Amino acid sequence: MSIRLGDEVAAALEQGSPVVALESTIVSHGLPRPDNLRIAREIEQTVRENGAIPATIGMVDGELIVGLSDAELTRLATSDDVIKLSVRDLATAAAMKADGATTVASTSAVAAAVGIGVFATGGLGGVHREANVTFDESADLTTLSRTPIVVVCAGVKSILDVGATLERLETLGVGILGYRTKRFPGFFITDSGFELTWEAASPEQIAQVMLAQNDQGLHDSGIIVANPLPVDEQLDPALHDRTLADGLQLLRDRKITGKDVTPALLAHFHSATEGKSLDVNVRIILRNAALAAQIAAAASKLAEAE
Protein backbone atom coordinates (compact mmCIF):
# COMPACT_ATOMS: atom_id res chain seq x y z
CA MET A 1 0.00 0.00 0.00
CA SER A 2 1.53 3.30 -1.09
CA ILE A 3 1.07 5.78 1.74
CA ARG A 4 2.62 9.17 2.43
CA LEU A 5 3.15 10.22 6.04
CA GLY A 6 2.79 13.86 7.00
CA ASP A 7 6.04 15.25 8.35
CA GLU A 8 4.85 15.53 11.94
CA VAL A 9 3.36 12.03 11.94
CA ALA A 10 6.49 10.55 10.36
CA ALA A 11 8.68 12.12 13.04
CA ALA A 12 6.38 10.95 15.84
CA LEU A 13 6.31 7.36 14.61
CA GLU A 14 10.09 7.36 14.16
CA GLN A 15 10.54 8.55 17.75
CA GLY A 16 7.92 6.22 19.23
CA SER A 17 5.77 9.18 20.27
CA PRO A 18 2.00 8.67 20.70
CA VAL A 19 -0.11 9.11 17.57
CA VAL A 20 -3.90 8.90 17.14
CA ALA A 21 -5.53 8.13 13.79
CA LEU A 22 -8.60 10.13 12.79
CA GLU A 23 -11.02 9.48 9.93
CA SER A 24 -11.88 12.04 7.28
CA THR A 25 -15.38 10.85 6.35
CA ILE A 26 -16.80 12.60 9.39
CA VAL A 27 -15.31 15.81 7.97
CA SER A 28 -16.40 15.41 4.34
CA HIS A 29 -19.71 13.60 4.79
CA GLY A 30 -20.68 13.53 8.45
CA LEU A 31 -20.74 17.19 9.50
CA PRO A 32 -22.39 20.19 7.81
CA ARG A 33 -20.39 22.98 6.23
CA PRO A 34 -18.83 25.27 7.26
CA ASP A 35 -18.74 23.80 10.77
CA ASN A 36 -17.07 20.62 9.55
CA LEU A 37 -13.65 22.20 9.04
CA ARG A 38 -13.72 24.04 12.36
CA ILE A 39 -14.71 20.84 14.19
CA ALA A 40 -12.04 18.82 12.36
CA ARG A 41 -9.40 21.25 13.61
CA GLU A 42 -10.90 21.10 17.09
CA ILE A 43 -10.68 17.29 17.06
CA GLU A 44 -7.00 17.47 16.13
CA GLN A 45 -6.37 20.07 18.83
CA THR A 46 -8.08 17.87 21.42
CA VAL A 47 -5.70 15.04 20.55
CA ARG A 48 -2.74 17.39 21.03
CA GLU A 49 -4.04 18.70 24.35
CA ASN A 50 -4.20 15.14 25.63
CA GLY A 51 -0.65 14.21 24.77
CA ALA A 52 -0.60 12.76 21.26
CA ILE A 53 -0.09 13.73 17.61
CA PRO A 54 -3.22 13.69 15.42
CA ALA A 55 -3.05 11.80 12.12
CA THR A 56 -6.13 12.54 10.05
CA ILE A 57 -6.18 10.12 7.11
CA GLY A 58 -7.49 10.83 3.63
CA MET A 59 -6.72 10.73 -0.08
CA VAL A 60 -5.76 13.70 -2.25
CA ASP A 61 -5.20 13.24 -6.00
CA GLY A 62 -5.02 9.49 -5.49
CA GLU A 63 -2.39 9.69 -2.77
CA LEU A 64 -3.18 8.17 0.62
CA ILE A 65 -1.97 10.54 3.32
CA VAL A 66 -1.60 9.80 7.03
CA GLY A 67 -1.49 13.20 8.67
CA LEU A 68 -3.27 15.60 6.33
CA SER A 69 -1.92 19.14 6.26
CA ASP A 70 -4.38 21.93 7.02
CA ALA A 71 -4.60 22.74 3.32
CA GLU A 72 -5.36 19.09 2.48
CA LEU A 73 -7.90 18.88 5.29
CA THR A 74 -9.55 22.06 3.98
CA ARG A 75 -9.74 20.57 0.50
CA LEU A 76 -11.54 17.44 1.73
CA ALA A 77 -13.84 19.53 3.93
CA THR A 78 -14.92 21.96 1.22
CA SER A 79 -14.89 20.04 -2.07
CA ASP A 80 -18.04 18.56 -3.62
CA ASP A 81 -16.12 15.73 -5.30
CA VAL A 82 -14.80 13.81 -2.28
CA ILE A 83 -15.57 10.09 -2.47
CA LYS A 84 -16.33 8.04 0.63
CA LEU A 85 -13.65 5.32 0.66
CA SER A 86 -13.95 1.97 2.37
CA VAL A 87 -11.11 -0.56 2.20
CA ARG A 88 -12.30 -2.03 -1.09
CA ASP A 89 -12.23 1.42 -2.75
CA LEU A 90 -8.67 2.47 -1.89
CA ALA A 91 -6.82 0.93 -4.82
CA THR A 92 -9.37 2.02 -7.42
CA ALA A 93 -9.52 5.57 -6.05
CA ALA A 94 -5.71 5.77 -6.06
CA ALA A 95 -5.52 4.65 -9.68
CA MET A 96 -8.25 7.14 -10.63
CA LYS A 97 -6.38 9.99 -8.87
CA ALA A 98 -9.46 10.72 -6.76
CA ASP A 99 -9.97 12.82 -3.67
CA GLY A 100 -11.38 10.59 -0.96
CA ALA A 101 -12.34 10.44 2.70
CA THR A 102 -11.63 7.31 4.71
CA THR A 103 -14.30 5.45 6.68
CA VAL A 104 -13.79 3.63 9.98
CA ALA A 105 -12.78 0.48 8.10
CA SER A 106 -10.28 2.10 5.75
CA THR A 107 -8.88 4.42 8.42
CA SER A 108 -8.26 1.40 10.66
CA ALA A 109 -6.54 -0.53 7.89
CA VAL A 110 -4.32 2.35 6.78
CA ALA A 111 -3.42 3.37 10.34
CA ALA A 112 -2.40 -0.17 11.28
CA ALA A 113 -0.37 -0.48 8.08
CA VAL A 114 1.89 2.40 9.15
CA GLY A 115 2.13 1.35 12.80
CA ILE A 116 -0.50 3.53 14.48
CA GLY A 117 -2.21 1.58 17.25
CA VAL A 118 -5.05 3.86 18.38
CA PHE A 119 -7.92 5.39 16.41
CA ALA A 120 -10.69 7.75 17.57
CA THR A 121 -14.07 7.91 15.88
CA GLY A 122 -17.70 8.66 16.74
CA GLY A 123 -19.65 5.44 16.30
CA LEU A 124 -18.95 2.19 14.49
CA GLY A 125 -20.97 0.72 11.69
CA GLY A 126 -22.53 -2.65 12.32
CA VAL A 127 -25.29 -5.06 11.42
CA HIS A 128 -28.31 -3.29 9.98
CA ARG A 129 -31.87 -3.98 10.99
CA GLU A 130 -33.39 -6.79 8.91
CA ALA A 131 -29.92 -7.92 7.90
CA ASN A 132 -31.27 -11.49 7.87
CA VAL A 133 -33.01 -10.43 4.65
CA THR A 134 -30.66 -7.79 3.22
CA PHE A 135 -27.29 -9.15 4.46
CA ASP A 136 -26.40 -5.49 5.12
CA GLU A 137 -23.40 -5.35 7.43
CA SER A 138 -20.71 -2.72 7.72
CA ALA A 139 -17.17 -3.49 6.58
CA ASP A 140 -16.07 -2.01 9.92
CA LEU A 141 -16.73 -5.35 11.62
CA THR A 142 -14.76 -7.66 9.35
CA THR A 143 -11.95 -5.13 9.04
CA LEU A 144 -11.56 -4.98 12.82
CA SER A 145 -11.43 -8.78 12.92
CA ARG A 146 -8.13 -8.67 11.01
CA THR A 147 -6.66 -5.30 11.96
CA PRO A 148 -4.53 -4.72 15.09
CA ILE A 149 -5.86 -1.38 16.30
CA VAL A 150 -7.71 0.04 19.29
CA VAL A 151 -10.82 1.96 18.23
CA VAL A 152 -12.30 4.41 20.72
CA CYS A 153 -15.97 4.98 19.94
CA ALA A 154 -19.39 5.55 21.52
CA GLY A 155 -20.56 2.10 20.53
CA VAL A 156 -22.38 1.54 17.26
CA LYS A 157 -24.91 3.90 15.77
CA SER A 158 -28.24 3.38 17.53
CA ILE A 159 -30.04 3.16 14.19
CA LEU A 160 -28.45 -0.31 13.74
CA ASP A 161 -29.25 -3.71 15.24
CA VAL A 162 -27.04 -3.38 18.30
CA GLY A 163 -27.61 -6.89 19.63
CA ALA A 164 -26.80 -8.54 16.30
CA THR A 165 -23.70 -6.34 15.96
CA LEU A 166 -22.39 -7.46 19.35
CA GLU A 167 -22.99 -11.09 18.38
CA ARG A 168 -21.04 -10.60 15.15
CA LEU A 169 -18.15 -8.95 16.97
CA GLU A 170 -17.98 -11.93 19.32
CA THR A 171 -17.96 -14.34 16.38
CA LEU A 172 -15.24 -12.32 14.67
CA GLY A 173 -13.06 -12.30 17.79
CA VAL A 174 -13.05 -8.54 18.31
CA GLY A 175 -12.61 -7.62 21.97
CA ILE A 176 -14.73 -4.93 23.62
CA LEU A 177 -13.83 -2.91 26.71
CA GLY A 178 -16.31 -0.58 28.32
CA TYR A 179 -14.56 2.55 29.57
CA ARG A 180 -15.64 2.87 33.19
CA THR A 181 -18.85 1.02 32.37
CA LYS A 182 -20.20 -2.47 31.78
CA ARG A 183 -23.03 -1.17 29.61
CA PHE A 184 -22.56 -0.87 25.86
CA PRO A 185 -23.26 2.71 24.75
CA GLY A 186 -25.76 3.49 22.01
CA PHE A 187 -24.00 6.42 20.34
CA PHE A 188 -26.57 9.21 20.87
CA ILE A 189 -27.61 7.59 24.15
CA THR A 190 -25.49 6.45 27.08
CA ASP A 191 -26.84 2.90 27.38
CA SER A 192 -27.96 0.73 24.46
CA GLY A 193 -29.44 -1.83 26.85
CA PHE A 194 -26.69 -4.44 26.41
CA GLU A 195 -24.23 -5.70 29.02
CA LEU A 196 -20.46 -5.93 28.51
CA THR A 197 -18.10 -8.47 30.06
CA TRP A 198 -15.08 -6.23 30.55
CA GLU A 199 -14.65 -2.77 32.03
CA ALA A 200 -11.45 -0.71 31.93
CA ALA A 201 -10.88 1.87 34.64
CA SER A 202 -8.16 3.99 33.03
CA PRO A 203 -6.21 4.68 29.83
CA GLU A 204 -3.26 2.92 31.47
CA GLN A 205 -5.30 -0.24 31.94
CA ILE A 206 -6.32 -0.21 28.28
CA ALA A 207 -2.66 0.19 27.32
CA GLN A 208 -1.90 -2.88 29.45
CA VAL A 209 -4.51 -4.83 27.50
CA MET A 210 -2.85 -3.75 24.24
CA LEU A 211 0.52 -4.92 25.55
CA ALA A 212 -0.87 -8.25 26.77
CA GLN A 213 -2.52 -8.93 23.41
CA ASN A 214 0.78 -8.26 21.66
CA ASP A 215 2.76 -10.40 24.12
CA GLN A 216 0.38 -13.30 23.55
CA GLY A 217 0.85 -13.06 19.80
CA LEU A 218 -2.88 -12.48 19.39
CA HIS A 219 -2.52 -9.15 17.66
CA ASP A 220 -4.32 -9.87 14.41
CA SER A 221 -7.61 -8.28 15.49
CA GLY A 222 -8.79 -5.01 16.94
CA ILE A 223 -10.08 -3.92 20.32
CA ILE A 224 -13.11 -1.67 20.71
CA VAL A 225 -13.09 0.78 23.61
CA ALA A 226 -16.70 1.78 24.20
CA ASN A 227 -16.76 5.26 25.71
CA PRO A 228 -20.31 6.36 26.63
CA LEU A 229 -21.43 9.94 26.97
CA PRO A 230 -22.30 11.01 30.51
CA VAL A 231 -26.03 10.73 31.10
CA ASP A 232 -26.42 14.52 31.27
CA GLU A 233 -24.80 14.92 27.82
CA GLN A 234 -26.75 12.28 25.90
CA LEU A 235 -29.65 12.92 23.55
CA ASP A 236 -32.88 12.73 25.52
CA PRO A 237 -33.78 9.00 25.32
CA ALA A 238 -37.48 9.65 24.74
CA LEU A 239 -36.68 12.07 21.91
CA HIS A 240 -34.21 9.52 20.53
CA ASP A 241 -36.75 6.70 20.50
CA ARG A 242 -39.47 8.82 18.86
CA THR A 243 -37.07 10.09 16.22
CA LEU A 244 -35.76 6.61 15.47
CA ALA A 245 -39.26 5.16 15.11
CA ASP A 246 -40.30 7.98 12.77
CA GLY A 247 -37.07 7.59 10.79
CA LEU A 248 -37.56 3.87 10.30
CA GLN A 249 -41.09 4.54 9.03
CA LEU A 250 -39.68 7.17 6.67
CA LEU A 251 -37.31 4.57 5.23
CA ARG A 252 -40.19 2.20 4.60
CA ASP A 253 -42.35 4.89 3.04
CA ARG A 254 -39.60 6.09 0.71
CA LYS A 255 -38.24 2.57 0.06
CA ILE A 256 -34.73 3.64 1.08
CA THR A 257 -32.36 0.67 1.32
CA GLY A 258 -28.70 -0.34 1.32
CA LYS A 259 -25.95 2.25 1.70
CA ASP A 260 -28.52 5.09 1.65
CA VAL A 261 -30.08 4.00 4.96
CA THR A 262 -27.51 5.43 7.38
CA PRO A 263 -27.16 8.92 5.82
CA ALA A 264 -30.94 9.17 5.47
CA LEU A 265 -31.53 8.28 9.12
CA LEU A 266 -28.79 10.57 10.40
CA ALA A 267 -30.18 13.44 8.32
CA HIS A 268 -33.62 12.73 9.77
CA PHE A 269 -32.18 12.81 13.30
CA HIS A 270 -30.53 16.16 12.62
CA SER A 271 -33.74 17.65 11.25
CA ALA A 272 -36.19 16.11 13.73
CA THR A 273 -34.10 17.00 16.80
CA GLU A 274 -33.44 20.53 15.52
CA GLY A 275 -29.70 19.98 15.56
CA LYS A 276 -29.52 18.41 19.02
CA SER A 277 -28.24 15.12 17.57
CA LEU A 278 -25.42 16.99 15.78
CA ASP A 279 -24.37 18.65 19.05
CA VAL A 280 -24.27 15.21 20.67
CA ASN A 281 -22.25 13.83 17.75
CA VAL A 282 -19.62 16.54 18.19
CA ARG A 283 -19.39 15.92 21.95
CA ILE A 284 -18.91 12.22 21.24
CA ILE A 285 -15.98 12.62 18.85
CA LEU A 286 -14.22 15.20 21.04
CA ARG A 287 -14.49 12.96 24.11
CA ASN A 288 -13.27 9.98 22.13
CA ALA A 289 -10.35 11.94 20.69
CA ALA A 290 -9.28 12.91 24.22
CA LEU A 291 -9.48 9.34 25.53
CA ALA A 292 -7.69 7.91 22.48
CA ALA A 293 -4.82 10.35 22.97
CA GLN A 294 -4.55 9.37 26.63
CA ILE A 295 -4.48 5.68 25.68
CA ALA A 296 -1.82 6.29 23.01
CA ALA A 297 0.30 8.24 25.50
CA ALA A 298 -0.02 5.45 28.09
CA ALA A 299 0.89 2.81 25.50
CA SER A 300 3.94 4.84 24.46
CA LYS A 301 5.15 4.98 28.06
CA LEU A 302 4.71 1.23 28.44
CA ALA A 303 6.70 0.62 25.27
CA GLU A 304 9.53 2.81 26.56
CA ALA A 305 9.62 0.80 29.78
CA GLU A 306 9.88 -2.53 27.95
C-alpha positions as CSV (number, residue, x, y, z in Angstrom):
1,M,0.0,0.0,0.0
2,S,1.5,3.3,-1.1
3,I,1.1,5.8,1.7
4,R,2.6,9.2,2.4
5,L,3.2,10.2,6.0
6,G,2.8,13.9,7.0
7,D,6.0,15.2,8.3
8,E,4.8,15.5,11.9
9,V,3.4,12.0,11.9
10,A,6.5,10.5,10.4
11,A,8.7,12.1,13.0
12,A,6.4,11.0,15.8
13,L,6.3,7.4,14.6
14,E,10.1,7.4,14.2
15,Q,10.5,8.5,17.7
16,G,7.9,6.2,19.2
17,S,5.8,9.2,20.3
18,P,2.0,8.7,20.7
19,V,-0.1,9.1,17.6
20,V,-3.9,8.9,17.1
21,A,-5.5,8.1,13.8
22,L,-8.6,10.1,12.8
23,E,-11.0,9.5,9.9
24,S,-11.9,12.0,7.3
25,T,-15.4,10.8,6.3
26,I,-16.8,12.6,9.4
27,V,-15.3,15.8,8.0
28,S,-16.4,15.4,4.3
29,H,-19.7,13.6,4.8
30,G,-20.7,13.5,8.5
31,L,-20.7,17.2,9.5
32,P,-22.4,20.2,7.8
33,R,-20.4,23.0,6.2
34,P,-18.8,25.3,7.3
35,D,-18.7,23.8,10.8
36,N,-17.1,20.6,9.6
37,L,-13.6,22.2,9.0
38,R,-13.7,24.0,12.4
39,I,-14.7,20.8,14.2
40,A,-12.0,18.8,12.4
41,R,-9.4,21.2,13.6
42,E,-10.9,21.1,17.1
43,I,-10.7,17.3,17.1
44,E,-7.0,17.5,16.1
45,Q,-6.4,20.1,18.8
46,T,-8.1,17.9,21.4
47,V,-5.7,15.0,20.5
48,R,-2.7,17.4,21.0
49,E,-4.0,18.7,24.3
50,N,-4.2,15.1,25.6
51,G,-0.6,14.2,24.8
52,A,-0.6,12.8,21.3
53,I,-0.1,13.7,17.6
54,P,-3.2,13.7,15.4
55,A,-3.0,11.8,12.1
56,T,-6.1,12.5,10.0
57,I,-6.2,10.1,7.1
58,G,-7.5,10.8,3.6
59,M,-6.7,10.7,-0.1
60,V,-5.8,13.7,-2.3
61,D,-5.2,13.2,-6.0
62,G,-5.0,9.5,-5.5
63,E,-2.4,9.7,-2.8
64,L,-3.2,8.2,0.6
65,I,-2.0,10.5,3.3
66,V,-1.6,9.8,7.0
67,G,-1.5,13.2,8.7
68,L,-3.3,15.6,6.3
69,S,-1.9,19.1,6.3
70,D,-4.4,21.9,7.0
71,A,-4.6,22.7,3.3
72,E,-5.4,19.1,2.5
73,L,-7.9,18.9,5.3
74,T,-9.5,22.1,4.0
75,R,-9.7,20.6,0.5
76,L,-11.5,17.4,1.7
77,A,-13.8,19.5,3.9
78,T,-14.9,22.0,1.2
79,S,-14.9,20.0,-2.1
80,D,-18.0,18.6,-3.6
81,D,-16.1,15.7,-5.3
82,V,-14.8,13.8,-2.3
83,I,-15.6,10.1,-2.5
84,K,-16.3,8.0,0.6
85,L,-13.7,5.3,0.7
86,S,-13.9,2.0,2.4
87,V,-11.1,-0.6,2.2
88,R,-12.3,-2.0,-1.1
89,D,-12.2,1.4,-2.7
90,L,-8.7,2.5,-1.9
91,A,-6.8,0.9,-4.8
92,T,-9.4,2.0,-7.4
93,A,-9.5,5.6,-6.1
94,A,-5.7,5.8,-6.1
95,A,-5.5,4.6,-9.7
96,M,-8.3,7.1,-10.6
97,K,-6.4,10.0,-8.9
98,A,-9.5,10.7,-6.8
99,D,-10.0,12.8,-3.7
100,G,-11.4,10.6,-1.0
101,A,-12.3,10.4,2.7
102,T,-11.6,7.3,4.7
103,T,-14.3,5.5,6.7
104,V,-13.8,3.6,10.0
105,A,-12.8,0.5,8.1
106,S,-10.3,2.1,5.8
107,T,-8.9,4.4,8.4
108,S,-8.3,1.4,10.7
109,A,-6.5,-0.5,7.9
110,V,-4.3,2.4,6.8
111,A,-3.4,3.4,10.3
112,A,-2.4,-0.2,11.3
113,A,-0.4,-0.5,8.1
114,V,1.9,2.4,9.1
115,G,2.1,1.3,12.8
116,I,-0.5,3.5,14.5
117,G,-2.2,1.6,17.3
118,V,-5.0,3.9,18.4
119,F,-7.9,5.4,16.4
120,A,-10.7,7.8,17.6
121,T,-14.1,7.9,15.9
122,G,-17.7,8.7,16.7
123,G,-19.6,5.4,16.3
124,L,-19.0,2.2,14.5
125,G,-21.0,0.7,11.7
126,G,-22.5,-2.6,12.3
127,V,-25.3,-5.1,11.4
128,H,-28.3,-3.3,10.0
129,R,-31.9,-4.0,11.0
130,E,-33.4,-6.8,8.9
131,A,-29.9,-7.9,7.9
132,N,-31.3,-11.5,7.9
133,V,-33.0,-10.4,4.7
134,T,-30.7,-7.8,3.2
135,F,-27.3,-9.1,4.5
136,D,-26.4,-5.5,5.1
137,E,-23.4,-5.4,7.4
138,S,-20.7,-2.7,7.7
139,A,-17.2,-3.5,6.6
140,D,-16.1,-2.0,9.9
141,L,-16.7,-5.3,11.6
142,T,-14.8,-7.7,9.3
143,T,-11.9,-5.1,9.0
144,L,-11.6,-5.0,12.8
145,S,-11.4,-8.8,12.9
146,R,-8.1,-8.7,11.0
147,T,-6.7,-5.3,12.0
148,P,-4.5,-4.7,15.1
149,I,-5.9,-1.4,16.3
150,V,-7.7,0.0,19.3
151,V,-10.8,2.0,18.2
152,V,-12.3,4.4,20.7
153,C,-16.0,5.0,19.9
154,A,-19.4,5.6,21.5
155,G,-20.6,2.1,20.5
156,V,-22.4,1.5,17.3
157,K,-24.9,3.9,15.8
158,S,-28.2,3.4,17.5
159,I,-30.0,3.2,14.2
160,L,-28.5,-0.3,13.7
161,D,-29.3,-3.7,15.2
162,V,-27.0,-3.4,18.3
163,G,-27.6,-6.9,19.6
164,A,-26.8,-8.5,16.3
165,T,-23.7,-6.3,16.0
166,L,-22.4,-7.5,19.3
167,E,-23.0,-11.1,18.4
168,R,-21.0,-10.6,15.2
169,L,-18.2,-9.0,17.0
170,E,-18.0,-11.9,19.3
171,T,-18.0,-14.3,16.4
172,L,-15.2,-12.3,14.7
173,G,-13.1,-12.3,17.8
174,V,-13.0,-8.5,18.3
175,G,-12.6,-7.6,22.0
176,I,-14.7,-4.9,23.6
177,L,-13.8,-2.9,26.7
178,G,-16.3,-0.6,28.3
179,Y,-14.6,2.5,29.6
180,R,-15.6,2.9,33.2
181,T,-18.9,1.0,32.4
182,K,-20.2,-2.5,31.8
183,R,-23.0,-1.2,29.6
184,F,-22.6,-0.9,25.9
185,P,-23.3,2.7,24.8
186,G,-25.8,3.5,22.0
187,F,-24.0,6.4,20.3
188,F,-26.6,9.2,20.9
189,I,-27.6,7.6,24.2
190,T,-25.5,6.5,27.1
191,D,-26.8,2.9,27.4
192,S,-28.0,0.7,24.5
193,G,-29.4,-1.8,26.8
194,F,-26.7,-4.4,26.4
195,E,-24.2,-5.7,29.0
196,L,-20.5,-5.9,28.5
197,T,-18.1,-8.5,30.1
198,W,-15.1,-6.2,30.5
199,E,-14.7,-2.8,32.0
200,A,-11.4,-0.7,31.9
201,A,-10.9,1.9,34.6
202,S,-8.2,4.0,33.0
203,P,-6.2,4.7,29.8
204,E,-3.3,2.9,31.5
205,Q,-5.3,-0.2,31.9
206,I,-6.3,-0.2,28.3
207,A,-2.7,0.2,27.3
208,Q,-1.9,-2.9,29.4
209,V,-4.5,-4.8,27.5
210,M,-2.9,-3.8,24.2
211,L,0.5,-4.9,25.5
212,A,-0.9,-8.2,26.8
213,Q,-2.5,-8.9,23.4
214,N,0.8,-8.3,21.7
215,D,2.8,-10.4,24.1
216,Q,0.4,-13.3,23.6
217,G,0.8,-13.1,19.8
218,L,-2.9,-12.5,19.4
219,H,-2.5,-9.1,17.7
220,D,-4.3,-9.9,14.4
221,S,-7.6,-8.3,15.5
222,G,-8.8,-5.0,16.9
223,I,-10.1,-3.9,20.3
224,I,-13.1,-1.7,20.7
225,V,-13.1,0.8,23.6
226,A,-16.7,1.8,24.2
227,N,-16.8,5.3,25.7
228,P,-20.3,6.4,26.6
229,L,-21.4,9.9,27.0
230,P,-22.3,11.0,30.5
231,V,-26.0,10.7,31.1
232,D,-26.4,14.5,31.3
233,E,-24.8,14.9,27.8
234,Q,-26.8,12.3,25.9
235,L,-29.6,12.9,23.6
236,D,-32.9,12.7,25.5
237,P,-33.8,9.0,25.3
238,A,-37.5,9.6,24.7
239,L,-36.7,12.1,21.9
240,H,-34.2,9.5,20.5
241,D,-36.8,6.7,20.5
242,R,-39.5,8.8,18.9
243,T,-37.1,10.1,16.2
244,L,-35.8,6.6,15.5
245,A,-39.3,5.2,15.1
246,D,-40.3,8.0,12.8
247,G,-37.1,7.6,10.8
248,L,-37.6,3.9,10.3
249,Q,-41.1,4.5,9.0
250,L,-39.7,7.2,6.7
251,L,-37.3,4.6,5.2
252,R,-40.2,2.2,4.6
253,D,-42.4,4.9,3.0
254,R,-39.6,6.1,0.7
255,K,-38.2,2.6,0.1
256,I,-34.7,3.6,1.1
257,T,-32.4,0.7,1.3
258,G,-28.7,-0.3,1.3
259,K,-26.0,2.3,1.7
260,D,-28.5,5.1,1.6
261,V,-30.1,4.0,5.0
262,T,-27.5,5.4,7.4
263,P,-27.2,8.9,5.8
264,A,-30.9,9.2,5.5
265,L,-31.5,8.3,9.1
266,L,-28.8,10.6,10.4
267,A,-30.2,13.4,8.3
268,H,-33.6,12.7,9.8
269,F,-32.2,12.8,13.3
270,H,-30.5,16.2,12.6
271,S,-33.7,17.6,11.3
272,A,-36.2,16.1,13.7
273,T,-34.1,17.0,16.8
274,E,-33.4,20.5,15.5
275,G,-29.7,20.0,15.6
276,K,-29.5,18.4,19.0
277,S,-28.2,15.1,17.6
278,L,-25.4,17.0,15.8
279,D,-24.4,18.7,19.0
280,V,-24.3,15.2,20.7
281,N,-22.3,13.8,17.7
282,V,-19.6,16.5,18.2
283,R,-19.4,15.9,21.9
284,I,-18.9,12.2,21.2
285,I,-16.0,12.6,18.9
286,L,-14.2,15.2,21.0
287,R,-14.5,13.0,24.1
288,N,-13.3,10.0,22.1
289,A,-10.4,11.9,20.7
290,A,-9.3,12.9,24.2
291,L,-9.5,9.3,25.5
292,A,-7.7,7.9,22.5
293,A,-4.8,10.3,23.0
294,Q,-4.6,9.4,26.6
295,I,-4.5,5.7,25.7
296,A,-1.8,6.3,23.0
297,A,0.3,8.2,25.5
298,A,0.0,5.5,28.1
299,A,0.9,2.8,25.5
300,S,3.9,4.8,24.5
301,K,5.1,5.0,28.1
302,L,4.7,1.2,28.4
303,A,6.7,0.6,25.3
304,E,9.5,2.8,26.6
305,A,9.6,0.8,29.8
306,E,9.9,-2.5,27.9
